[in-house]
């Protein structure tokens, strides 16, 4: 993936690579999945603020309650856990602060926040 403009500058927030891999199961009312996602390194702006790659793993499991009774049609019980690896990466660049031009990685309201 080489998302560059006509001048060869990386487009903001376009990763060098992405990938996803997972397994899903569904049988006799039981279902589950585990999914891994990878977002490669990318620029958060027009070629100066590099954002590191990151990956996450998500999992879910559940049961279709209509298997127990027709009165429970379209009723499920489900457990879901996201980001099992507790990845804490900057996933987007919100802009720059007016103070020293520092990157703003969260909600920036006056002053320098990172």
C-alpha positions in Angstrom: 0.0 0.0 0.0 1.7 3.2 -1.1 -0.9 6.0 -0.8 0.9 9.1 -1.9 -0.2 12.2 -3.7 1.1 13.3 -7.1 4.1 14.9 -5.4 5.1 11.7 -3.6 3.9 12.8 -0.2 2.1 10.3 2.0 -1.6 10.9 2.4 -2.6 11.4 6.1 -3.6 8.4 8.1 -3.1 5.9 5.3 -1.2 2.9 6.7 1.7 1.2 4.9 -0.1 -2.1 5.5 -3.2 -3.6 7.1 -4.1 -7.1 7.9 -6.8 -9.1 9.6 -7.0 -12.7 10.6 -9.6 -14.6 12.5 -11.5 -17.7 13.3 -15.3 -17.9 13.6 -17.4 -20.8 15.0 -21.1 -21.3 14.8 -22.8 -24.7 15.6 -26.0 -25.8 17.4 -26.6 -22.3 18.8 -23.1 -21.7 20.1 -20.9 -19.2 18.3 -17.6 -17.5 18.9 -14.8 -15.6 17.2 -11.3 -14.4 17.7 -10.0 -11.7 15.4 -6.6 -10.1 15.1 -6.2 -6.7 13.3 -2.9 -5.0 12.3 -2.6 -1.3 11.2 0.8 -0.4 9.9 2.8 2.7 10.4 1.5 5.9 8.8 1.7 9.6 8.9 -0.9 11.5 10.9 -0.4 14.6 8.8 1.2 15.3 5.4 4.5 13.6 6.0 6.0 14.9 9.3 4.2 13.2 12.2 4.8 9.4 12.1 2.3 7.2 13.9 3.6 3.7 15.0 1.9 0.5 13.9 -0.4 -1.3 16.2 -2.4 -4.5 16.5 -5.4 -5.6 18.5 -7.1 -8.9 19.3 -10.9 -9.1 19.9 -13.0 -12.0 21.0 -16.7 -12.8 21.3 -18.7 -15.8 22.4 -22.4 -16.4 22.7 -25.4 -18.7 22.5 -28.7 -18.4 20.6 -31.4 -18.9 23.2 -34.0 -19.9 20.6 -32.3 -23.3 20.8 -33.9 -23.7 24.3 -37.4 -22.4 23.5 -39.2 -21.0 20.5 -40.5 -18.3 22.8 -37.0 -16.9 22.9 -36.8 -16.4 19.1 -34.1 -13.9 18.1 -32.7 -13.7 21.6 -29.0 -14.2 22.2 -26.6 -14.0 25.1 -23.2 -12.7 24.1 -19.9 -11.8 25.8 -17.4 -9.6 23.9 -13.9 -8.4 24.8 -12.1 -5.9 22.6 -8.4 -5.1 22.6 -7.3 -8.1 24.7 -3.6 -7.1 24.3 -4.4 -3.7 25.9 -2.7 -1.9 23.0 -2.5 1.9 23.7 -1.3 3.6 20.6 -2.0 6.9 18.9 -4.4 5.9 16.2 -5.1 9.4 14.7 -3.6 12.9 14.8 -6.1 15.6 15.7 -3.9 18.5 14.6 -1.4 20.8 16.2 -1.6 23.1 19.2 -0.9 26.8 18.8 1.7 26.4 21.4 5.1 25.4 19.8 3.3 23.5 17.0 3.2 20.3 19.1 1.0 17.4 18.0 -2.4 17.3 19.6 -3.2 13.6 20.1 -6.4 14.0 22.0 -9.0 16.8 22.5 -7.2 20.1 22.3 -8.8 23.1 23.8 -6.3 26.0 24.2 -2.8 25.4 25.5 -0.6 22.4 24.7 -2.1 19.0 25.3 -0.7 15.7 24.2 
